[in-house]
Amino acid sequence: GMDGAPPPAGLSAYVAVSQLLGLTLLATTGAWLGRYRGGVAWHGHLQFNVHPLCMVLGMVFLQGDALLVYRVFRHEAKRSTKALHALLHGLALLIALVGIVAVFESHRSKGIPNMYSLHSWCGMATFVLYLLQWLLGCGFFLLPRASFSLRSRYKPQHVFFGIALFALSITTCLLGITEMLLFNISDSYSRFVPEGVLANTLGVLLVAFGLVVGYVLTRDDWKRPPLAEELALSMDFKTLTEGESPGGSS
């Protein structure tokens, strides 16, 4: 059958570009924090910097890669691909949680109020919805084996909100970058200082990563081809449901 067939032309190139962008994102975030913000530490005044680093790593890079799993591992068993998909999202959630704890701790030690900015509202909403999406995904597709009809009804929602939350995560990062620049260099930002240019570049890279991943995910002919056993399962299901209603009328 199709097993072991090469990936569609173009897919490998797009995936490679996405990974290159992802690594560049992380390097740029590290360069910004290291060069202009004093570096990263869990204790003391550098604790805040753990936040942007964790968010870019977890909510953007790892989340993006978790979404690409079904395009990259096209001929592996569905079960193991699913497990990897869930694992990467779970890892992203954990890293994001560390990033959230870092910002609350940092605010507490400096006496800065929490949760008043648009960035924080979007961020918290994204994180809570992402956790919910992950729990529902595990519940429907991974753990207790929901019925086939329930899974096929929930799947379109799962897919849509997966892409939507990825877009929201990137949007929230852009808000965070802007907020950080206005807090730290508001007086010199308008003069194209190197830190401003670097942080703006990070924003552009975030958008580029999102667009490349989004393109790979939404191209119909790049979707994972169903394996023989999956086809058999859905055929059985079709005969079963259509068999119940003679003449096709419900």
C-alpha positions in Angstrom: 0.0 0.0 0.0 0.9 3.6 0.6 3.2 2.8 3.6 6.7 4.1 3.3 5.7 6.3 0.3 7.8 9.5 0.3 6.1 12.6 1.7 4.4 14.9 -0.9 6.7 17.3 -2.8 7.1 20.5 -0.9 6.0 19.2 2.5 9.5 18.3 3.6 10.8 21.7 2.5 8.1 23.5 4.5 8.7 21.4 7.6 12.4 22.1 7.3 11.8 25.8 7.0 9.5 25.7 10.0 12.2 24.0 12.1 14.8 26.5 11.0 12.4 29.4 11.9 11.6 27.7 15.3 15.3 27.4 16.2 16.0 31.0 15.1 13.1 32.1 17.3 14.6 30.5 20.3 18.1 31.9 19.5 16.7 35.4 19.0 14.7 35.2 22.3 17.9 34.1 24.1 19.9 36.8 22.4 17.5 39.5 23.4 17.3 38.4 27.0 21.0 37.7 27.3 22.3 40.8 25.5 19.8 43.4 26.6 17.9 42.1 29.6 20.8 40.7 31.8 20.1 37.0 31.1 17.8 34.5 32.8 17.8 33.2 36.4 15.1 31.6 38.6 16.0 33.6 41.7 16.4 37.4 42.0 15.6 40.2 39.6 16.2 38.1 36.4 13.3 35.7 37.3 11.0 37.6 35.0 13.1 36.7 32.0 12.2 33.0 32.5 8.7 34.0 31.3 9.3 35.1 27.7 11.8 32.2 27.2 9.4 29.5 28.4 6.5 31.0 26.5 8.3 31.1 23.2 9.7 27.6 23.8 6.5 26.0 25.0 3.5 27.9 23.6 5.0 28.6 20.2 7.8 26.2 19.2 6.7 23.0 20.9 3.0 23.7 20.3 3.8 24.2 16.6 5.8 21.0 16.4 3.0 19.1 18.2 0.6 20.2 15.5 3.0 19.1 12.8 3.3 15.5 14.1 0.5 14.2 11.9 2.1 15.7 8.8 5.6 14.5 9.5 5.0 10.9 10.8 2.7 10.0 7.9 3.0 6.2 8.0 3.7 5.4 11.6 0.9 3.7 13.6 -1.8 6.2 14.5 -1.6 5.3 18.1 2.1 6.2 18.5 1.7 9.4 16.5 -1.3 10.3 18.7 0.8 9.6 21.8 3.7 11.9 20.5 1.2 14.6 19.6 -0.2 14.5 23.2 3.2 14.3 24.8 4.6 17.4 23.0 1.5 19.4 23.9 1.8 18.2 27.5 5.5 19.3 27.5 4.5 22.7 26.1 1.9 23.0 28.9 4.4 22.2 31.6 7.0 24.7 30.2 4.3 27.4 29.9 3.3 26.7 33.5 6.9 27.4 34.6 6.8 30.6 32.6 3.5 31.7 34.3 4.8 30.9 37.8 7.9 32.9 37.0 6.0 36.1 36.1 3.7 35.9 39.1 6.7 35.2 41.4 8.6 38.1 39.8 5.7 40.5 40.2 5.2 39.4 43.8 8.8 40.1 44.7 8.7 43.5 43.0 5.3 44.5 44.2 3.9 44.8 40.6 0.2 44.1 40.2 -0.9 41.0 38.2 -3.5 40.4 35.4 -4.3 44.0 34.5 -2.9 44.1 30.9 -4.4 42.9 27.7 -1.4 40.6 27.2 -2.1 38.9 30.6 -5.8 38.5 29.8 -5.1 36.9 26.4 -2.3 34.9 27.8 -4.3 33.4 30.7 -7.3 32.7 28.4 -5.0 30.9 25.9 -3.3 28.9 28.6 -6.6 27.8 30.3 -8.2 26.9 26.9 -5.0 25.1 25.8 -5.1 23.0 29.0 -8.8 22.2 28.4 -8.2 21.3 24.8 -5.4 19.0 25.9 -7.5 17.3 28.6 -10.4 16.8 26.1 -8.1 15.5 23.4 -6.7 13.0 25.8 -10.2 12.0 27.0 -11.6 11.6 23.5 -8.7 10.2 21.5 -6.1 8.7 23.8 -7.5 7.3 27.0 -10.9 5.7 27.5 -11.6 5.3 23.8 -14.7 7.3 23.2 -17.1 5.8 20.7 -16.3 6.2 17.0 -19.3 8.5 16.4 -18.4 10.7 19.4 -14.8 11.0 18.3 -15.7 11.9 14.7 -18.2 14.5 16.0 -15.6 16.1 18.3 -12.7 15.9 15.9 -13.5 19.0 13.8 -13.7 21.1 17.0 -10.4 19.7 18.2 -8.7 20.5 14.9 -10.1 24.0 14.7 -9.3 25.0 18.3 -5.9 23.5 17.9 -5.0 25.9 15.1 -6.9 28.8 16.8 -5.0 28.4 20.1 -1.7 28.3 18.2 -2.6 31.6 16.5 -3.7 33.0 19.9 -0.4 32.0 21.5 1.6 33.9 18.8 -0.7 36.9 19.1 -0.2 36.9 22.9 3.6 36.8 22.4 3.4 39.8 20.1 1.4 41.7 22.8 4.0 40.7 25.4 7.0 41.8 23.3 5.3 45.2 22.7 4.6 45.5 26.4 8.1 44.6 27.4 9.6 47.2 25.0 7.3 49.9 26.2 8.1 49.2 29.8 11.9 49.0 29.3 12.9 51.3 26.4 9.9 53.6 25.8 12.1 56.6 25.6 14.5 55.2 23.0 12.3 52.7 21.1 11.3 55.3 18.5 15.0 55.9 17.6 15.4 52.3 16.2 17.8 51.3 18.9 19.3 47.8 18.5 17.1 46.2 21.2 14.0 47.5 19.6 15.0 46.3 16.2 15.9 42.8 17.6 12.7 42.5 19.5 10.7 43.6 16.4 12.6 41.0 14.4 11.6 38.3 17.0 7.9 39.4 16.4 8.3 39.0 12.6 9.9 35.6 13.1 7.0 34.5 15.3 4.5 35.5 12.6 6.6 33.7 10.0 6.7 30.5 12.0 3.0 30.7 12.5 2.3 31.2 8.8 4.6 28.3 7.7 3.1 25.9 10.3 -0.4 27.1 9.4 0.2 26.5 5.7 1.4 23.0 6.3 -1.6 22.2 8.5 -4.3 23.6 6.2 -3.1 22.0 2.9 -5.6 19.3 2.1 -3.3 17.1 0.0 -0.6 17.1 2.8 -3.0 15.6 5.4 -2.0 12.2 6.7 -3.4 9.4 4.5 -5.5 7.0 6.5 -3.8 3.6 7.1 -5.5 0.4 6.0 -6.8 -0.4 9.5 -8.3 3.1 9.9 -10.1 2.8 6.6 -11.5 -0.6 7.6 -12.7 0.8 10.9 -14.5 3.7 9.2 -16.0 1.5 6.6 -17.4 -0.8 9.3 -18.8 2.2 11.0 -20.4 3.5 7.8 -22.2 0.2 7.1 -23.3 0.0 10.7 -24.9 3.4 10.7 -26.3 3.3 7.2 -27.6 -0.2 7.8 -29.8 1.1 10.6 -31.7 3.5 8.3 -33.1 1.7 5.3 -33.2 3.8 2.2 -30.8 6.3 3.7 -33.5 8.3 5.5 -33.1 8.7 9.2 
